Every structure is written in C-alpha cells, then in structure tokens.
Amino acid sequence: MKILSIFTAAILLTSCTTQETYELSKDESSLKWRGSITPDYFHTGSVDIISGNIMIENDVLKEGSFEIDMSTIKVEDENLPDEKKVKLVSHLKDADYFNVSGFPKVEVMVSGYTDGNLNTTIKVLGNELKRDIPVSMDKTENSVSFKGKFDIDFDDLKIPGMQPEEGSEDHVQSIVNYELNLTLKKK
C-alpha cells in the first residue's frame, strides 16, 4: 500500500509540471547595435535574429537558443550616404571584424533568467562568451518578451579591427552597445 501511495504521489507531482515552448516572432523582434570609436563618433545599425525558442517550466525559464544571421548586418546612420553604408557593411563582414564568410551565424544559448538577467553563452567567431544580459521579461498567456539595453565587450576575442593600431589613439572600441526587443509566441 505504501508503494502505491508513493507511486501515486510521484504521478501527481509529474502531472503538475507544466512545460511551455515559445518560438521567435521575427516580425516583432529586433537587435540594434551601436559601435564607436569615441562617444561622439559612432555608427548604428541592426542585425536579424532568424530563429529561436525558449522553454518555460512552471513559470521559470529553463533554456533556450537563438540564431543571429550575420549576413543581415545593416548600417542605419541617418546622415551617412548610402554608398558609405554599403562600404561599412562590407567592412564589418570581412575578416577584420565579424568574418561572416567563415562564421555566418552567432548562436546564443540561454540557460536561465535570474535577477533580471538572461544567462547566456554567445558563440561568435568560433569562441564562447558567457554573459548575463540585463533585460526585462514579460510573460502573458500566449507570449514572452524580453527588452533591454546592454553592452557586450568583445575584447577577449581580439577582433583585429577592434585592436589599437600602433601610434594611434583612436580605434573601434571592443564594447558594442545593443538594444534588444525580443518576442516569442507560445507554440
């Protein structure tokens, strides 16, 4: 009888667990960036998040993953002529920066959400960066959204275009500012 009670309790506990999967809504999501040489000299743009999902168990974010298509880098400076935007995009895609031909995607693995931060591992240029990204999370019955502004320091990657040139004080900073607006819909 005791074994039956334990078995019944285990079944009840298992059946009380709710797991929900949410998939990226590309049309409602964006990732904007701002890279700078000095506080007054910078470029802005965006890059597309092309896929992603998260799993929530009992209202706790357990895991997720996202894929960013680096071939979609856009420069959106208001006062920059189109031909200079095209040149800058090409420069950002080359081996001096994000080497898009060798590393076309950035993968972001999410391992949780704690204290207002997405706990992530970002795989970029064949390397992994562990970063806690400060964002607000809003969950409704059918969707989850994340919004926030944050910085990622790429210094550990020693990206050639972000390294100071000998004799020059100005160089592209290794810290890139981001603004994330991410929406996922219940599957």
C-alpha positions, -999 to 999 in steps of 0.1 A, spaced: 0 0 0 28 24 9 45 18 -25 12 25 -43 9 58 -24 44 68 -33 38 59 -69 5 79 -69 23 109 -54 50 108 -80 25 107 -108 6 137 -93 38 157 -90 48 149 -125 14 158 -139 16 192 -121 47 202 -140 39 225 -169 63 229 -198 57 255 -224 77 262 -256 78 296 -272 91 304 -307 106 336 -320 83 361 -337 107 375 -362 84 404 -372 81 416 -337 118 412 -327 149 433 -333 185 436 -323 200 471 -328 237 479 -323 259 509 -318 297 507 -323 320 536 -316 355 550 -318 347 579 -294 315 588 -276 309 614 -304 319 592 -334 299 561 -338 277 540 -362 244 524 -356 225 496 -372 208 463 -367 212 425 -374 184 399 -377 176 372 -352 164 345 -376 153 317 -352 149 310 -316 129 294 -289 127 291 -251 113 265 -227 95 276 -196 87 251 -169 64 261 -140 68 298 -150 107 295 -148 128 300 -180 148 268 -182 166 270 -215 166 285 -250 186 292 -281 187 319 -308 205 323 -340 216 356 -355 224 359 -392 255 380 -395 249 384 -433 220 407 -424 242 434 -407 227 468 -416 241 503 -411 214 527 -402 232 560 -396 208 588 -405 234 611 -421 256 586 -438 253 584 -476 241 550 -489 274 543 -507 293 547 -474 267 524 -456 274 497 -482 312 501 -477 308 499 -439 286 468 -441 312 451 -463 340 461 -438 320 448 -408 315 415 -426 352 410 -435 379 392 -415 389 424 -397 356 423 -378 329 395 -379 343 373 -407 309 365 -420 321 342 -447 338 319 -421 312 325 -393 278 333 -408 258 328 -377 261 338 -340 245 313 -316 231 324 -283 223 297 -257 201 307 -228 204 287 -195 180 308 -174 167 341 -162 178 353 -128 178 387 -111 167 405 -143 194 389 -164 193 363 -193 221 339 -185 237 333 -219 266 317 -237 272 335 -270 291 316 -297 307 342 -320 337 338 -343 342 302 -330 345 313 -294 321 313 -265 314 343 -243 294 338 -211 273 369 -204 244 378 -182 223 402 -202 201 427 -183 166 426 -198 131 428 -185 109 398 -191 72 400 -196 51 368 -198 15 367 -209 -7 337 -215 5 333 -252 38 352 -254 70 361 -237 90 393 -244 124 405 -234 135 441 -237 167 458 -227 198 478 -234 232 462 -227 268 461 -237 289 432 -249 327 435 -246 344 416 -274 380 423 -261 386 387 -252 382 378 -289 410 401 -301 390 411 -332 416 427 -355 395 458 -363 389 465 -326 426 464 -317 445 497 -313 469 504 -341 504 513 -331 508 551 -328 471 557 -330 449 567 -300 416 563 -318 403 528 -327 370 510 -328 361 501 -293 356 465 -283 324 473 -264 293 473 -286 260 487 -273 229 467 -280 191 472 -277 171 440 -277 133 437 -284 125 400 -284 90 385 -287 82 348 -286 48 331 -291 35 300 -274 39 270 -297 
